[in-house]
Amino acid sequence: MTTTYAMDTPELETAPQAHARQAIASSKALYFSLLDNPQAALAESREFLLAQIEAARQEPCELPEALWQLPAWIQGRAEAVGISYREYLSARKNGAPRRYFSNKSHALYFLKGAAPTKLVDGAWLYGTLPRWENPDFHPLIKTYLEELGDGVPDKNHVTLYRRLLAAHGCEHWESLSEPHFVQGAIQLALAYNADQFLPEVIGYNLGYEQLPLHLLITSYELNELGIDPYYFTLHVTVDNAGSGHAHKAVQALRNLMAQSSDLAAFFQRVLDGYRLNELGACTTSIIAAFDLEAELVEIFTNKAAVGRNMHSDYCRVAGRSINDWLGEPAKIPEFMAAMESAGWIKRGEEAENSRFWRLIQGERAEMFGVFSSYEQQVLRDWIQTPREVGASQRTTRVLSHRARQRTLETLNQHAGRGSHPERSLIRRHAAGSMQGDSELRELEEKVAGAAGKSEAMAMLGKLMSPSLHHTAIGLMATRLYSQLLDA
């Protein structure tokens, strides 16, 4: 499959094209359209990218003005992040509270809020796969393959994040607000428009693969709260400036920019792509948006839509039936206060001391299964947070130095996990193999029967799309593609 990539500045858009960009779909709608039926959303995604690039040009850009300065800039940035992280660890050792997460539900709120971006991790590079015959594209292609874990489920970034969400009851993220989908929509739009937006893809990749301070702190604090940080620590290692994705990003930029007839224009488009990283919700903005009581009110409001006619009239709070309370969503905060006044909830105490909690958790909990594990965590933290404690002070206890040291050691163990033993890329089928084995065997046969390497690579590339690569067939296609790329 041969694709022509635009190395130079595209033609100026016409007035009708500019007007069309004013009517583009929302980021959220485009996000799901590109996952479900990307071909039907191609024109829309191109207009979306043009609009986002225009918006991103208002953002500052910290990149140096010359390509030759990039390696030193990246190295200096990495060193600055390392120094800041050491200062953070020193402050924690001396008793400072967590910087990001006031409690576990705060951390889970972040995991859910980041889901639209994390579940298309690496997508912006998908459009480079057809250029496998050009060695200059290999740094980008190999970065994409590593985002996909080279086809190993326990290394595939999307698979890891899906597992993390499922482990904590955070799978229901589709109702998140528009800003949460901006970055994911940008990544998917770049994935399917790489032929027109290659310089922007390169610039976006360069920005995304830099190691941010928040990644290190997030990993540390997630682990401290009993949440597996491996998805995040994996990025700490693969994004390193010495040999990781940050290094590959510069290598790709240098190689592909040299092919442009207008180096200055090409680099300006790279800067546009770099700035795209600044749009929409980000790690720190998601974390800052957390309000424990507001989150619980939203959970109760959503439950009320289903449960407002499910309660017996004899169950009353402050003289009103539960059905009556739940019938007025605007009254949910008042309902929560009434339960507290009536003694159903005892703020500032262990959750188990509250009668309402025992309806949810316990040997004979009448409401067992009504709340997901995430929702239960939010409720638990709200109950255990005294009402008089201000939002700025809502942090859990500070760990002792010995406990913090154990936490750091555990985090380092996660970061240093050895790679999985190499597996045969062409699976040997034995009796009792996994469900779907026939589909994988059929893929092997199709690849083996391809007219040539180009046909085989095109076939595999289609199965490595952002919506498929984490499936069993997509993982196998990734393994085969990796093998053929180096053959």
C-alpha positions as CSV (number, residue, x, y, z in Angstrom):
1,M,0.0,0.0,0.0
2,T,1.6,3.3,-1.1
3,T,0.7,6.6,0.4
4,T,1.9,10.0,-0.5
5,Y,2.7,12.2,2.5
6,A,2.5,16.0,2.3
7,M,5.9,17.2,3.4
8,D,5.3,20.9,2.7
9,T,2.7,23.5,3.7
10,P,-0.8,22.8,2.3
11,E,-2.6,25.2,0.1
12,L,-4.5,28.0,1.8
13,E,-8.1,27.1,2.5
14,T,-10.9,28.7,0.7
15,A,-13.6,30.7,2.3
16,P,-16.1,27.8,2.1
17,Q,-13.6,25.5,3.7
18,A,-13.0,28.0,6.5
19,H,-16.8,28.3,7.0
20,A,-17.0,24.5,7.1
21,R,-14.6,24.4,10.0
22,Q,-17.1,26.4,12.1
23,A,-19.6,23.6,11.8
24,I,-17.4,20.6,12.8
25,A,-18.7,18.0,15.2
26,S,-17.8,18.0,18.8
27,S,-14.7,16.3,19.9
28,K,-16.7,13.7,21.7
29,A,-18.9,12.8,18.7
30,L,-15.8,12.7,16.4
31,Y,-14.0,10.5,18.9
32,F,-16.6,7.8,18.8
33,S,-17.1,8.2,15.1
34,L,-13.4,7.6,14.4
35,L,-13.4,4.5,16.6
36,D,-16.6,3.1,15.1
37,N,-16.4,4.0,11.4
38,P,-13.3,6.1,10.6
39,Q,-13.8,6.1,6.8
40,A,-17.2,7.9,7.2
41,A,-15.6,10.6,9.4
42,L,-12.5,11.4,7.4
43,A,-13.6,14.7,6.0
44,E,-15.0,15.8,9.3
45,S,-11.7,14.8,11.0
46,R,-9.7,16.9,8.6
47,E,-11.8,20.0,9.3
48,F,-11.5,19.2,13.0
49,L,-7.7,19.1,12.8
50,L,-7.5,22.4,11.0
51,A,-9.7,24.0,13.7
52,Q,-7.6,22.5,16.5
53,I,-4.3,23.7,14.8
54,E,-5.7,27.2,14.6
55,A,-6.6,27.1,18.3
56,A,-3.2,25.6,19.2
57,R,-1.4,28.5,17.5
58,Q,-2.5,30.7,20.4
59,E,-0.6,28.5,22.8
60,P,3.1,29.2,23.7
61,C,5.7,26.8,22.4
62,E,8.8,26.0,24.4
63,L,10.7,24.2,21.6
64,P,14.0,25.7,20.5
65,E,14.0,27.5,17.1
66,A,16.6,25.2,15.5
67,L,16.5,21.5,15.0
68,W,20.1,21.0,16.1
69,Q,19.2,22.4,19.5
70,L,16.6,19.8,20.2
71,P,18.7,17.0,21.7
72,A,20.2,19.4,24.3
73,W,16.8,20.9,25.0
74,I,15.3,17.4,25.6
75,Q,18.2,16.4,27.8
76,G,18.0,19.6,29.8
77,R,14.3,19.2,30.2
78,A,14.7,15.7,31.5
79,E,17.3,16.7,34.0
80,A,15.0,19.5,35.2
81,V,12.2,17.1,35.7
82,G,14.5,14.7,37.6
83,I,15.6,17.5,39.9
84,S,12.0,18.5,40.6
85,Y,11.1,14.9,41.3
86,R,13.9,14.6,43.8
87,E,12.7,17.7,45.5
88,Y,9.2,16.2,45.7
89,L,10.5,13.0,47.2
90,S,12.5,15.0,49.7
91,A,9.4,17.0,50.7
92,R,7.4,13.8,51.2
93,K,10.2,12.3,53.3
94,N,9.9,15.4,55.5
95,G,6.2,15.0,56.0
96,A,4.6,16.8,53.1
97,P,1.2,15.4,52.0
98,R,0.5,14.0,48.6
99,R,0.6,16.7,46.0
100,Y,-2.1,15.4,43.7
101,F,-4.5,13.0,45.3
102,S,-6.4,13.8,48.5
103,N,-7.7,10.3,48.8
104,K,-8.2,7.1,46.7
105,S,-11.4,8.3,45.1
106,H,-9.6,11.4,43.9
107,A,-7.0,9.1,42.2
108,L,-9.7,6.9,40.6
109,Y,-11.5,10.1,39.4
110,F,-8.3,11.0,37.6
111,L,-8.0,7.5,36.0
112,K,-11.6,7.7,34.7
113,G,-11.2,11.3,33.5
114,A,-8.1,10.4,31.5
115,A,-9.7,7.3,29.9
116,P,-10.6,8.8,26.6
117,T,-7.0,9.8,26.0
118,K,-5.4,6.7,27.5
119,L,-7.6,4.3,25.6
120,V,-6.3,5.5,22.2
121,D,-2.7,5.7,23.4
122,G,-0.3,5.9,20.5
123,A,-3.1,6.4,17.9
124,W,-1.5,9.4,16.3
125,L,1.2,7.2,14.8
126,Y,-1.1,4.6,13.2
127,G,-1.0,6.4,9.8
128,T,2.7,5.8,9.5
129,L,2.4,2.0,9.2
130,P,2.0,2.0,5.4
131,R,5.4,3.6,5.1
132,W,7.3,0.6,6.4
133,E,9.5,0.4,3.3
134,N,11.0,3.8,4.1
135,P,13.6,3.4,6.9
136,D,13.2,7.1,7.8
137,F,9.7,6.2,9.1
138,H,11.0,3.3,11.3
139,P,11.5,5.4,14.4
140,L,7.8,6.4,14.3
141,I,6.6,3.0,13.4
142,K,8.6,1.3,16.1
143,T,7.3,3.8,18.6
144,Y,3.8,2.8,17.6
145,L,4.7,-0.9,17.9
146,E,6.0,-0.3,21.4
147,E,2.8,1.6,22.4
148,L,1.1,-1.6,21.2
149,G,3.4,-3.7,23.4
150,D,4.8,-5.4,20.2
151,G,1.7,-7.5,20.4
152,V,2.2,-8.8,24.0
153,P,-1.0,-8.2,26.0
154,D,0.8,-7.3,29.2
155,K,2.7,-4.6,27.4
156,N,0.0,-3.2,25.2
157,H,-0.8,0.3,26.7
158,V,-4.5,0.2,25.9
159,T,-4.9,-3.3,27.3
160,L,-3.1,-2.2,30.5
161,Y,-5.4,0.8,30.9
162,R,-8.5,-1.1,30.3
163,R,-7.5,-3.6,33.0
164,L,-6.8,-0.8,35.4
165,L,-10.2,0.8,34.8
166,A,-11.9,-2.5,35.2
167,A,-10.1,-3.3,38.4
168,H,-11.5,-0.2,40.1
169,G,-15.0,0.0,38.6
170,C,-14.1,3.0,36.4
171,E,-15.2,1.6,33.0
172,H,-18.1,3.9,32.6
173,W,-16.4,7.0,31.3
174,E,-18.4,7.7,28.1
175,S,-20.5,10.4,29.8
176,L,-17.5,12.6,30.6
177,S,-17.6,16.2,29.4
178,E,-16.4,17.5,26.0
179,P,-12.9,18.7,27.1
180,H,-12.0,15.1,28.2
181,F,-12.3,13.9,24.6
182,V,-10.3,16.6,22.8
183,Q,-6.9,14.9,23.1
184,G,-8.3,11.5,22.1
185,A,-10.1,13.1,19.1
186,I,-6.9,14.8,18.0
187,Q,-4.9,11.6,18.2
188,L,-7.5,9.7,16.2
189,A,-7.8,12.4,13.6
190,L,-4.0,12.4,13.1
191,A,-4.1,8.6,12.9
192,Y,-6.4,8.7,9.8
193,N,-5.0,11.9,8.2
194,A,-1.2,11.3,8.4
195,D,-0.8,11.7,4.6
196,Q,-1.9,15.4,4.8
197,F,-0.6,16.2,8.3
198,L,2.7,14.4,8.6
199,P,4.7,17.4,10.0
200,E,1.9,17.8,12.6
201,V,2.1,14.1,13.5
202,I,5.8,14.4,14.0
203,G,5.4,17.5,16.2
204,Y,2.6,16.0,18.2
205,N,4.7,12.9,18.8
206,L,7.7,15.0,19.8
207,G,5.6,16.7,22.5
208,Y,3.7,13.7,23.7
209,E,6.9,11.6,24.3
210,Q,8.6,14.1,26.6
211,L,8.8,12.9,30.2
212,P,6.6,15.2,32.4
213,L,7.0,15.7,36.1
214,H,3.3,14.8,36.7
215,L,3.9,11.3,35.3
216,L,6.5,10.6,38.0
217,I,4.4,12.1,40.8
218,T,1.2,10.4,39.6
219,S,2.9,7.0,39.6
220,Y,4.3,7.4,43.1
221,E,1.0,8.5,44.6
222,L,-1.1,5.9,42.8
223,N,1.1,3.2,44.2
224,E,0.9,4.8,47.7
225,L,-2.9,4.5,47.5
226,G,-2.8,0.9,46.5
227,I,-3.5,1.4,42.8
228,D,-1.1,-0.4,40.4
229,P,1.0,2.3,38.7
230,Y,2.5,0.0,36.1
231,Y,0.8,1.7,33.1
232,F,2.4,4.9,34.2
233,T,5.8,3.6,35.2
234,L,6.0,1.8,31.8
235,H,5.8,5.3,30.2
236,V,8.6,6.5,32.4
237,T,11.0,3.9,31.0
238,V,9.9,3.9,27.3
239,D,9.8,7.7,27.0
240,N,13.4,8.2,28.1
241,A,15.5,10.8,26.3
242,G,18.5,8.5,25.9
243,S,17.1,5.6,23.8
244,G,13.4,5.7,24.2
245,H,10.5,7.4,22.4
246,A,11.8,10.9,23.0
247,H,15.0,10.0,21.3
248,K,13.1,8.3,18.4
249,A,11.0,11.4,18.0
250,V,14.0,13.6,17.3
251,Q,15.5,11.0,15.0
252,A,12.3,10.9,12.9
253,L,12.0,14.6,12.8
254,R,15.6,15.0,11.5
255,N,15.2,12.3,8.9
256,L,11.8,13.3,7.5
257,M,12.3,17.1,7.6
258,A,15.4,16.7,5.4
259,Q,13.1,15.5,2.6
260,S,11.1,18.8,2.6
261,S,11.7,21.4,0.0
262,D,10.8,24.1,2.5
263,L,12.5,23.4,5.8
264,A,11.2,26.5,7.6
265,A,7.6,25.8,6.6
266,F,7.9,22.2,7.6
267,F,9.3,23.1,11.0
268,Q,6.5,25.6,11.6
269,R,4.0,22.8,11.0
270,V,6.0,20.6,13.5
271,L,5.5,23.4,16.0
272,D,1.8,23.4,15.3
273,G,1.7,19.7,16.0
274,Y,3.7,20.1,19.2
275,R,1.2,22.7,20.5
276,L,-1.8,20.4,19.9
277,N,-0.7,18.7,23.1
278,E,-1.9,21.7,25.0
279,L,-5.5,21.5,24.1
280,G,-8.4,20.0,26.1
281,A,-8.3,18.4,29.5
282,C,-4.9,17.3,30.8
283,T,-3.6,15.4,33.8
284,T,-3.3,18.4,36.1
285,S,-6.6,19.9,35.0
286,I,-8.5,16.7,35.6
287,I,-6.9,16.3,39.0
288,A,-7.7,19.9,39.9
289,A,-11.3,19.5,38.9
290,F,-12.1,16.9,41.6
291,D,-14.7,17.9,44.2
292,L,-15.5,15.0,46.5
293,E,-19.0,16.0,47.4
294,A,-19.9,17.1,43.9
295,E,-18.8,13.8,42.6
296,L,-21.0,12.0,45.1
297,V,-24.0,14.2,44.3
298,E,-23.6,13.2,40.6
299,I,-23.4,9.5,41.5
300,F,-26.6,9.8,43.7
301,T,-28.3,11.8,41.0
302,N,-27.6,9.1,38.4
303,K,-28.8,6.4,40.8
304,A,-32.0,8.3,41.4
305,A,-33.0,8.1,37.8
306,V,-33.2,4.3,38.2
307,G,-34.1,3.9,41.9
308,R,-36.7,6.6,42.5
309,N,-39.6,4.1,42.3
310,M,-37.8,1.1,43.9
311,H,-38.2,1.8,47.6
312,S,-40.9,1.0,50.0
313,D,-42.9,3.9,51.6
314,Y,-42.0,2.8,55.1
315,C,-38.4,3.8,54.6
316,R,-38.4,7.5,55.4
317,V,-35.8,10.2,56.0
318,A,-36.7,13.6,57.5
319,G,-40.4,12.7,57.1
320,R,-40.2,12.0,53.4
321,S,-40.0,8.6,51.6
322,I,-36.9,7.7,49.7
323,N,-38.9,7.6,46.5
324,D,-40.0,11.2,47.2
325,W,-36.4,12.3,47.8
326,L,-35.1,10.6,44.6
327,G,-37.9,12.0,42.5
328,E,-36.4,15.5,42.7
329,P,-32.7,15.3,41.5
330,A,-32.1,18.9,42.6
331,K,-32.8,17.8,46.2
332,I,-30.0,15.2,46.3
333,P,-27.6,17.5,48.3
334,E,-30.5,18.1,50.8
335,F,-31.2,14.4,50.9
336,M,-27.6,13.6,51.7
337,A,-27.6,16.2,54.5
338,A,-30.9,14.8,55.8
339,M,-29.4,11.3,56.0
340,E,-26.5,12.7,58.0
341,S,-28.8,14.6,60.4
342,A,-30.9,11.4,60.9
343,G,-27.8,9.4,61.8
344,W,-27.8,7.2,58.7
345,I,-24.4,8.7,57.9
346,K,-21.7,9.5,60.5
347,R,-19.3,11.9,58.9
348,G,-15.7,11.7,60.0
349,E,-15.9,8.1,61.2
350,E,-15.1,4.8,59.6
351,A,-17.7,4.0,56.9
352,E,-18.7,0.8,58.6
353,N,-20.2,2.9,61.4
354,S,-22.8,4.4,59.1
355,R,-26.1,2.6,58.7
356,F,-26.3,3.6,55.1
357,W,-22.9,2.1,54.3
358,R,-24.1,-1.2,55.8
359,L,-26.9,-1.2,53.4
360,I,-24.3,-1.4,50.6
361,Q,-21.7,-3.5,52.2
362,G,-22.2,-6.3,54.7
363,E,-23.5,-9.8,55.1
364,R,-27.1,-8.9,54.5
365,A,-26.7,-5.6,52.6
366,E,-30.0,-4.8,51.0
367,M,-28.4,-2.6,48.4
368,F,-25.5,-4.9,47.5
369,G,-24.3,-4.4,43.9
370,V,-26.1,-1.1,43.5
371,F,-22.9,0.9,43.6
372,S,-19.7,0.1,41.6
373,S,-16.4,-0.2,43.4
374,Y,-15.5,3.3,42.2
375,E,-18.8,4.7,43.5
376,Q,-18.3,2.9,46.8
377,Q,-14.9,4.4,47.1
378,V,-16.2,7.9,46.6
379,L,-18.9,7.3,49.2
380,R,-16.4,5.9,51.7
381,D,-14.1,8.8,51.4
382,W,-17.0,11.3,51.7
383,I,-18.2,9.6,54.8
384,Q,-14.8,9.5,56.4
385,T,-14.0,13.1,55.6
386,P,-15.3,15.3,58.4
387,R,-17.7,18.0,57.2
388,E,-15.7,20.8,58.9
389,V,-12.5,19.8,57.0
390,G,-11.9,22.2,54.1
391,A,-11.4,21.0,50.6
392,S,-7.8,22.1,50.7
393,Q,-7.2,20.0,53.8
394,R,-8.9,16.8,52.6
395,T,-5.9,14.6,52.6
396,T,-5.4,11.2,54.2
397,R,-2.7,10.5,56.7
398,V,0.9,11.1,55.8
399,L,2.8,7.9,55.7
400,S,5.8,7.3,58.0
401,H,9.2,7.4,56.4
402,R,9.5,3.7,56.6
403,A,6.1,3.2,54.9
404,R,7.1,5.7,52.2
405,Q,10.3,3.9,51.6
406,R,8.4,0.6,51.1
407,T,6.2,2.5,48.7
408,L,9.1,3.8,46.7
409,E,10.7,0.3,46.6
410,T,7.5,-1.2,45.3
411,L,7.2,1.5,42.7
412,N,10.8,0.8,41.6
413,Q,10.0,-2.8,41.3
414,H,7.1,-2.0,39.0
415,A,9.3,0.2,36.9
416,G,12.0,-2.5,36.6
417,R,9.7,-5.3,35.6
418,G,11.6,-7.5,33.2
419,S,10.2,-8.0,29.7
420,H,8.3,-11.1,28.9
421,P,10.1,-14.0,27.5
422,E,10.1,-14.0,23.7
423,R,7.3,-15.9,22.3
424,S,6.9,-17.6,18.9
425,L,5.3,-15.0,16.6
426,I,3.6,-17.8,14.7
427,R,1.6,-19.5,17.4
428,R,1.7,-23.3,17.7
429,H,-1.8,-24.5,18.1
430,A,-2.4,-27.2,20.8
431,A,-5.6,-28.9,21.9
432,G,-7.6,-26.7,24.3
433,S,-6.3,-23.4,23.0
434,M,-8.0,-20.1,23.7
435,Q,-11.4,-19.2,22.2
436,G,-11.0,-17.5,18.9
437,D,-8.0,-19.6,18.0
438,S,-9.5,-20.4,14.6
439,E,-9.6,-16.7,13.7
440,L,-5.9,-16.4,14.6
441,R,-5.1,-19.5,12.6
442,E,-6.9,-18.0,9.6
443,L,-4.9,-14.8,9.9
444,E,-1.7,-16.9,9.8
445,E,-2.9,-18.6,6.7
446,K,-3.8,-15.4,5.0
447,V,-0.4,-13.8,5.7
448,A,1.4,-17.0,4.6
449,G,-0.7,-16.9,1.3
450,A,-0.1,-13.2,0.6
451,A,1.2,-12.4,-2.9
452,G,4.2,-10.6,-1.3
453,K,5.4,-8.7,1.8
454,S,3.6,-5.5,0.8
455,E,0.2,-7.3,0.7
456,A,0.9,-9.0,4.0
457,M,1.9,-5.7,5.7
458,A,-1.2,-3.9,4.4
459,M,-3.4,-6.7,5.7
460,L,-1.8,-6.7,9.1
461,G,-1.8,-2.9,9.3
462,K,-5.6,-2.8,9.0
463,L,-5.9,-5.0,12.1
464,M,-3.6,-2.7,14.1
465,S,-5.9,0.3,14.1
466,P,-6.7,2.2,17.3
467,S,-10.0,0.3,17.8
468,L,-8.5,-3.2,17.0
469,H,-4.9,-3.5,18.1
470,H,-5.7,-4.5,21.7
471,T,-7.9,-7.4,20.6
472,A,-6.6,-11.0,20.2
473,I,-6.5,-10.7,16.4
474,G,-4.9,-7.2,16.6
475,L,-2.2,-8.3,19.1
476,M,-1.3,-11.2,16.8
477,A,-1.2,-8.9,13.8
478,T,1.2,-6.6,15.7
479,R,3.5,-9.5,16.4
480,L,3.5,-10.6,12.8
481,Y,4.0,-7.0,11.6
482,S,6.9,-6.5,13.9
483,Q,8.5,-9.7,12.7
484,L,8.1,-8.8,9.0
485,L,9.3,-5.2,9.6
486,D,12.7,-6.5,10.7
487,A,12.9,-9.4,8.3
